[in-house]
Amino acid sequence: MTRGSVDQNFLFTLAELYRLLRVYADKEASRFGITRAQWAVLAKVERSEGMKQSELAELLEVQPITLTRLIDKLCDNDWIERRSDASDRRVKRLYLKKAGRQLLGRMSGLRSEITANALDGIAPADAHRLLTQLETIKENVRNATQTSGAEQARREQRYG
């Protein structure tokens, strides 16, 4: 693949891959009566029980009102619960309930299944290398969002 080809296809390919993975994950999660977004909330709450709703919204990069609707649905299904903060009753902390834990247990193989299907035909060593390269790209983009215009111009001159 030539440099021009990378310039022309990199962002489009990543965006299309992300879109396809979201559609695929939604389809597969629906087998369990849940959406991909609800699954993401459950998984984050499981990893960090007691986190504030505002912290979760920031972590998931969603608007608080969007998250509130998701949490309402999860509470209605008895998968998570809101508890008042001991020091500030206005703050709601999130906890997984037994039914939510059981659902995540039933879904435990789904992430591996989706990953295996996505990486079908790619050798494990290549998959590890790809993940490392994606982490490097993520860090590069994170750094680029924090660099000044002058620094970015110098970088572009250097790498053309």
CORCOR-V988762 format. One line per field, one symbol per residue. ss: DSSP state (H for helix, E for strand, L for the rest). psi: psi as a letter, one per 20 degrees, with the letter a starting at -180 (. if undefined). A space follows every 10 residues. Layout:
ss->???
psi->???
This chain:
ss->LLHHHHHHHH HHHHHHHHHH HHHHHHHHHH HHLLLHHHHH HHHHHHHLLL LEHHHHHHHH LLLHHHHHHH HHHHHHLLLE EEEELLLLLL LEEEEELHHH HHHHHHLHHH HHHHHHHHLL LLLHHHHHHH HHHHHHHHHH HHHHLLLLHH HHHHHHHHHL
psi->prghhghhig gggggggggg hggghgghhh hjkqrgghgg gggghghmqj qqghgggggi lqqhhghggg hgghghjkhr qpqqqhioih ppqpqprghg ggghghjhig ghgggghhjp ipqghhgggg gghhhggggg gghhiiqrhg ggggghggi.
